[in-house]
């Protein structure tokens, strides 16, 4: 295994685990997580056209299957220039940074109204 197996963005904090994980496993990161009343909003931004790797897709597929977790993927030049966004598992639709902010506000308002509901958020 490479000594840099677990390095993300030239961050060497996880290099001590290099060589311990089989199958060329690499870490993933989450851009943002918000928790409120047992509900979680996960935001993952990519530059327009940047792909999600297979491991990252599997990770977000598993997270988004949980009713208390809402995953939103967005594209552009995050965080300042959002061009498209959508709920994980659906195609993104055109949208701006302000529209994404409004979506986050709607999620938070929904959580405030519904408390710790196990239902999926808006």
trRosetta pair geometry for C-beta under 8 A, 3 or more apart (Angstrom, degrees):
i j d omega theta_ij theta_ji phi_ij phi_ji
1 5 5.0 -11 172 -61 107 143
1 18 5.6 179 123 172 116 75
1 19 3.9 179 57 -95 126 54
1 20 7.7 -90 43 7 167 35
1 21 7.4 113 -122 58 152 64
2 5 4.8 145 67 -60 83 75
2 18 6.4 -89 97 -158 52 121
3 15 6.1 26 166 -162 75 112
3 18 5.0 93 -147 125 34 167
3 19 7.7 -4 -95 -33 48 105
4 7 4.4 -44 -168 10 83 130
4 12 7.7 -69 -121 -111 79 84
4 15 6.5 -36 -109 -110 43 105
4 18 6.8 36 -6 -102 10 139
5 15 7.6 122 41 -129 71 59
5 17 7.4 -109 81 101 113 79
5 18 4.2 141 25 -127 108 82
5 19 6.8 171 0 -33 146 46
5 21 6.9 174 145 51 140 105
5 25 7.8 49 170 77 114 63
5 26 6.9 -140 174 -101 68 71
6 14 3.8 -99 124 119 122 116
6 15 6.2 -171 59 -84 95 35
6 17 5.1 34 -10 71 158 107
6 18 5.9 -136 8 -71 95 71
6 21 7.5 100 -68 18 109 132
6 26 7.0 171 -108 -145 48 57
6 27 5.3 64 -153 -17 82 114
7 10 6.5 16 168 -120 116 20
7 11 6.2 168 -158 66 72 52
7 12 5.7 -14 -111 -96 109 53
7 14 6.7 -175 -79 61 43 93
7 15 6.1 18 -65 -72 95 91
8 11 5.5 -14 70 43 68 108
8 14 7.5 39 5 27 90 131
8 27 5.8 -84 -44 78 122 114
8 29 5.8 130 167 -31 165 124
11 14 7.4 51 113 9 93 91
12 15 4.7 -16 -169 -16 80 125
14 17 5.4 -34 175 27 81 113
14 18 7.9 114 127 -44 72 76
14 27 6.4 22 111 -26 171 150
15 18 5.2 -12 -166 -20 60 118
17 20 5.0 -82 -171 34 69 125
17 21 6.7 34 153 -18 105 104
21 25 4.1 -87 148 58 127 122
22 25 6.8 58 75 -6 38 109
25 55 7.4 130 -143 -116 67 150
26 53 7.9 -14 67 115 125 164
26 55 6.6 158 58 49 84 161
28 53 7.8 -153 -96 59 108 116
28 55 6.2 -163 -51 119 119 104
28 56 4.8 148 -120 -98 135 83
28 59 5.3 -136 49 3 161 168
30 33 5.5 34 128 -43 140 104
30 42 5.8 -75 -156 -151 123 106
30 44 6.7 -82 -146 -83 61 93
31 43 5.5 -76 82 101 110 78
31 44 5.1 144 10 -116 113 44
31 45 5.3 102 -107 18 175 85
31 78 7.4 -3 -159 128 155 151
32 41 8.0 -13 116 111 96 86
32 42 7.1 153 86 -157 60 44
32 43 4.2 0 59 52 110 105
32 44 8.0 -157 32 -65 73 41
33 40 6.0 -18 -166 -166 98 105
33 41 7.2 154 -155 80 47 51
33 42 5.4 -11 -103 -103 78 72
33 43 7.9 -161 -72 21 36 70
34 40 7.0 153 79 -155 50 53
34 41 4.5 -4 55 54 101 101
34 43 8.0 39 -4 -8 99 103
34 104 7.7 90 15 -158 156 107
34 108 7.6 -51 135 -83 146 99
35 38 7.5 19 -172 -91 96 10
35 39 7.1 155 -153 79 55 43
35 40 5.2 -20 -98 -98 74 77
36 39 5.7 -23 70 60 71 92
36 41 7.9 9 15 -1 100 102
36 108 6.4 69 22 -132 165 76
36 111 4.6 87 96 136 118 153
36 112 7.6 -35 149 -61 136 66
37 111 5.4 157 45 174 118 102
37 112 7.7 150 -5 -89 144 36
37 115 5.3 -132 178 -166 142 45
37 116 4.9 -130 162 -69 89 68
38 68 5.9 -71 147 -149 81 135
38 116 4.0 48 36 -134 136 96
39 68 5.4 -135 -113 -165 53 79
39 69 7.9 172 -166 -80 58 32
39 70 7.3 18 176 -1 100 103
39 111 4.7 -142 51 -114 143 116
39 114 8.0 68 -46 86 146 109
39 116 7.2 -165 -32 -128 84 46
39 117 7.6 16 -66 59 119 73
39 121 6.0 101 -168 -60 135 122
40 68 6.0 65 14 134 89 84
40 69 4.7 -15 70 -110 109 72
40 70 7.1 179 93 27 57 65
41 70 5.2 -18 -112 69 67 102
41 72 7.0 0 -172 4 92 110
41 104 6.8 119 154 -134 159 81
41 107 5.2 86 -90 142 138 153
41 108 7.8 -61 -17 -62 149 72
41 121 7.3 -54 -83 56 92 167
42 60 7.6 -163 110 -126 140 91
42 63 6.2 -1 14 146 162 145
42 69 6.3 16 -7 -172 116 100
42 70 7.0 179 25 88 73 48
42 71 4.5 -20 70 -109 111 72
42 72 7.1 167 85 24 56 64
43 72 5.3 -18 -108 70 70 97
43 73 7.9 147 -161 -96 52 28
43 74 6.7 -9 -166 8 96 113
43 104 7.6 -19 -67 -90 132 116
44 60 6.8 -76 2 -94 157 137
44 71 6.9 4 3 -171 111 97
44 72 7.5 170 27 87 68 49
44 73 5.1 -27 73 -109 96 74
44 74 7.5 157 82 24 46 68
44 88 7.9 54 32 -79 121 113
45 73 7.6 153 -91 -164 30 57
45 74 5.0 -27 -106 73 78 90
45 75 7.2 162 -158 -85 67 28
45 76 7.6 -53 -161 47 108 77
45 78 3.2 11 169 -22 152 169
45 79 6.5 -134 -49 -87 170 65
45 82 7.6 -95 -125 -102 116 93
46 50 4.2 -146 178 73 107 113
46 51 7.8 -166 -167 40 153 5
46 52 7.0 -103 -66 -64 151 77
46 73 6.9 3 6 -174 106 101
46 74 7.6 167 27 87 65 43
46 75 5.4 -23 73 -106 83 77
46 78 7.5 62 26 -1 16 125
47 50 4.5 84 58 -20 79 125
47 75 7.1 39 147 -158 15 75
47 76 7.3 -69 -139 102 44 20
47 77 6.3 28 -121 -98 83 56
47 78 7.6 -122 -74 12 52 84
48 75 4.9 92 -93 164 62 109
48 76 5.7 34 -46 -97 98 29
48 77 7.6 -42 -6 -46 94 65
48 83 5.7 3 -77 46 123 145
48 84 7.5 94 -109 22 96 108
49 75 7.9 113 -5 -163 41 128
50 75 7.7 179 38 -130 88 97
52 56 4.7 -128 -173 94 91 116
52 57 4.8 116 120 -64 120 85
52 60 7.3 -58 -164 20 150 137
52 73 7.7 -61 -59 -129 133 147
53 56 4.7 88 56 12 81 104
53 57 6.9 -143 94 -7 39 88
54 57 5.6 -53 -146 36 31 113
54 58 6.4 33 155 -20 65 103
55 58 5.7 -51 -149 34 32 112
55 59 6.3 36 151 -22 64 106
56 59 5.4 -50 -147 34 34 117
56 60 6.4 24 158 -10 67 105
57 60 6.2 -61 -145 43 29 101
57 61 6.1 36 154 -25 65 107
58 61 5.6 -53 -146 34 29 116
58 62 6.4 27 156 -17 63 106
59 62 6.0 -61 -155 36 27 107
59 63 6.4 22 153 -15 65 108
60 63 5.4 -49 -138 40 38 112
60 64 5.8 33 163 -17 69 109
60 71 5.3 150 -161 178 98 163
60 73 7.5 43 -168 -62 160 115
60 88 5.1 -138 160 -145 114 147
61 64 6.2 -62 -143 41 22 104
61 65 6.6 30 154 -30 59 106
61 88 7.5 -152 -84 154 41 122
61 89 7.4 105 -116 -79 69 96
62 65 5.8 -53 -155 22 30 116
62 66 7.7 31 151 -22 58 97
63 66 6.2 -57 -171 21 40 110
63 69 5.1 -103 170 133 82 152
63 71 5.6 96 102 -58 114 131
63 88 7.7 43 81 66 98 167
64 69 6.3 -119 -101 106 33 103
64 70 7.5 44 -128 -143 78 27
64 71 4.3 -81 -80 21 101 123
64 87 7.7 126 -145 168 129 87
64 88 4.2 -133 -77 85 151 128
64 89 5.8 -171 127 -26 152 116
66 69 4.4 51 77 19 106 111
67 118 5.1 55 102 168 138 74
67 119 6.4 -98 178 -162 119 11
67 120 5.2 -103 -150 -65 74 73
68 118 6.3 -57 -62 -135 92 59
70 87 6.9 -67 -168 -131 89 102
70 107 6.2 -152 74 -134 156 130
70 120 6.9 117 -83 -169 93 81
70 121 4.4 -61 -51 50 140 122
71 87 6.9 96 78 -166 61 63
71 88 3.6 4 93 -8 113 135
72 85 5.9 24 173 178 104 111
72 86 7.0 -174 -150 99 73 22
72 87 5.9 -50 -100 -101 68 47
72 88 6.9 -116 -81 -29 18 79
72 100 7.6 145 146 -148 140 97
72 103 6.8 137 -127 126 157 136
72 104 8.0 -123 35 -77 160 79
73 85 6.7 -179 94 -148 45 66
73 86 6.4 -13 58 62 82 69
73 88 5.7 95 -18 -86 103 74
73 92 6.4 -98 92 -73 94 115
74 78 6.3 109 98 -84 107 124
74 82 5.2 -30 172 -138 127 113
74 84 6.8 174 -153 93 61 49
74 85 3.7 -15 -103 -100 89 102
74 86 7.9 147 -85 13 58 48
74 92 7.1 131 -117 -130 41 135
74 95 7.8 -83 -131 77 103 112
74 100 5.7 30 -108 -112 150 144
75 78 7.8 -95 -146 -40 15 103
75 82 7.2 97 70 -155 38 66
75 83 5.5 -56 102 60 83 95
75 84 4.7 -1 51 58 108 92
75 85 7.0 -173 16 -74 68 56
75 92 6.0 123 7 104 116 174
76 81 4.6 -147 155 113 121 72
76 82 4.5 179 18 -131 146 23
76 83 3.7 147 -87 -4 99 86
76 84 7.0 154 -47 20 90 62
76 97 7.7 -109 70 -62 161 86
77 80 6.3 -28 101 63 93 86
77 81 4.1 23 51 57 96 114
77 83 8.0 66 1 -22 66 105
78 81 7.5 -117 -71 56 27 58
78 82 6.4 45 -95 -82 77 78
79 82 7.3 -11 -167 -50 48 96
79 97 7.1 94 159 -129 67 117
80 97 6.6 -39 180 -83 28 153
81 97 6.7 -71 -111 -45 17 118
82 85 6.1 -5 -179 -41 124 114
82 95 6.5 -28 130 104 111 80
82 96 5.9 107 79 177 93 29
82 97 4.2 135 21 -76 104 61
82 99 7.5 -136 98 56 128 87
82 100 4.9 -31 119 -9 173 140
83 94 6.9 -54 162 -140 66 70
83 95 7.5 94 139 62 24 48
83 96 7.7 8 -108 -101 28 45
84 92 4.0 93 145 136 108 124
84 93 6.2 -172 -153 91 90 22
84 94 5.3 -55 -98 -103 86 36
84 95 5.9 94 -130 30 34 76
85 92 5.4 -89 -166 -146 4 107
85 93 7.2 -32 65 53 48 64
85 95 5.0 -68 29 62 92 130
85 99 7.5 179 36 102 121 102
85 100 5.1 99 -8 -96 162 106
85 103 7.0 -149 105 24 138 161
86 90 4.9 -120 159 93 125 97
86 91 6.1 62 38 108 173 33
86 92 3.9 -155 2 -108 110 49
86 93 5.6 104 -74 3 109 74
87 90 5.1 47 67 28 83 118
92 95 7.8 -115 176 20 93 105
95 99 4.0 -120 -170 90 100 139
95 100 6.0 119 128 -51 120 78
95 103 7.8 32 171 -27 156 131
96 99 4.7 101 50 6 71 100
96 100 7.1 -130 99 -2 41 86
97 100 5.7 -54 -150 36 32 111
97 101 6.4 38 150 -21 64 103
98 101 5.5 -49 -150 33 34 116
98 102 6.5 37 150 -20 64 102
99 102 5.5 -49 -150 34 36 114
99 103 6.6 41 149 -22 64 100
100 103 5.4 -47 -150 31 37 115
100 104 6.6 38 151 -18 65 101
101 104 5.7 -54 -153 35 33 111
101 105 6.4 35 149 -19 65 105
102 105 5.5 -52 -149 37 35 114
102 106 6.4 39 151 -21 66 101
103 106 5.6 -50 -149 33 33 112
103 107 6.6 36 150 -20 63 101
104 107 5.6 -50 -152 33 34 114
104 108 6.5 32 151 -17 65 105
105 108 5.7 -54 -147 38 33 110
105 109 6.2 34 154 -19 66 106
106 109 5.7 -53 -144 38 31 112
106 110 6.3 36 154 -23 64 104
106 122 5.3 -90 139 85 107 146
107 110 5.7 -56 -152 34 30 113
107 111 6.6 29 151 -18 64 104
107 121 5.3 44 -141 163 86 139
107 122 6.0 -145 -93 52 57 95
108 111 5.7 -53 -150 35 34 111
108 112 6.4 36 151 -21 65 104
109 112 5.6 -52 -149 34 33 114
109 113 6.5 27 154 -14 65 106
110 113 5.9 -61 -151 40 31 107
110 114 5.9 -4 163 8 68 119
110 121 5.3 123 100 -153 142 87
110 122 4.6 -171 -59 -12 155 110
111 114 6.3 -73 -131 54 25 90
111 115 7.6 100 177 -77 58 6
111 121 6.7 -19 -61 -111 84 120
114 117 4.1 -49 160 1 109 133
114 119 6.7 -85 -178 52 147 116
